[in-house]
Amino acid sequence: MIKLKDLLMEDWIDDKWYPAHTRKTLDWVLNQKTIPIYPKSMEKIIGKIPITSFHVTTLQHLNTLPRVLGSKKSISTFTRAGKDSQLAKGKGIQTDGGVIFWIEGTLLARKYIDMQSEPDKTGRRWLSSTVVFDDPYLVASAAKRKKIPGREAWRDFEWDTKDKLMKKHKTTADNIKEYEAEVKETLNKRANEVIADYIDLTNNLLKKHKKLVKKNLATPGKKGSVWWNEILIYNAKIKEIFVMSRASKKDLEWGDSKEKKALEKLISIATGDDPITIGTPAKYRKWYADRKGVFDDER
C-alpha cells in the first residue's frame, strides 16, 4: 500500500499551500523586516499632502496604469534623478521606458533615495524598518514581544500541522485530497490571523513613532542623488504625458495598434493644458525641468 508520507517530498512545504495574495505578504510578515503603509494609516500621521511628480513606463504597459488612477492604490514616482541615470534619458528603472507621465496625487511617502518599496496584491506598500524607523530591528523586537511567529516558528507550525493531520487522515493515499484540503484550510486560517496581528502591530508602531515617521517619510528631501528619489502617491491623476520619439516611431505608427488606443484613452483624461508631447531626449529634459523636475549632477 502506498503511504501518504511517501507521496510527499521531505521539503513538502512550498507555495502550493497558499494563494498568491497570501504568499508574498506572509513572507514579509515572517521576515519581520518590513512594514505595510497605506493611505488610511498615513493620513493619520502626515495628513493629505497634494503633490506632483513623474512616472515612467512603456507603451506596452499603458493598460496597467488605469488600475491605480483615482484609487487608494499607490504608484511609485520621482521628482529628482541623476543626470546620467536612465530616468534622465526617459527610460524606466527596469524597462526601456519611453513614456513619462506628469502626475498629481496625494503623498503616501517619500525619500531622497529609492526606498525599494514593493506593493502587495491589496495595494499596500511595504517598506523596510530601516527606512521608516531608522532601525532594522525595531519591528522584529516588537513582534517577538507580541509573540508573532517568525520564519522558524512558522515552519514548526507547518510541520506540526502536517503531522497532526496525517495522523487524523491515516497514512494511505486514498484520502490525499481531503488531507491536502484540510492542511490548506488550517495553514491559511492561521496565516490570515498572523498577517492581521502583524498589520495591527505595525500600525501601532507608526502611531507610537509618529514624529519619526513624519520626518522620514513626509519631509521634502533636500539632497540630490546619482540615482533617483522615490515618491509614493495615491489618488493619482494624469496631468500631461511625454512620449519619446524613439517609442512613438516604433509603436505608434501602426494606426490601429493597441498601444495607440491605450495612449489616446489616457490623453483623453489628462487634466493639463498640453496633454501630450512627443520629442527627443533633449526636448524631454526641458519638458521635465519646466514642470519642476530636477536632474542632479553626479556627486
Disulfide bonds with the S-S distance in Angstrom:
none
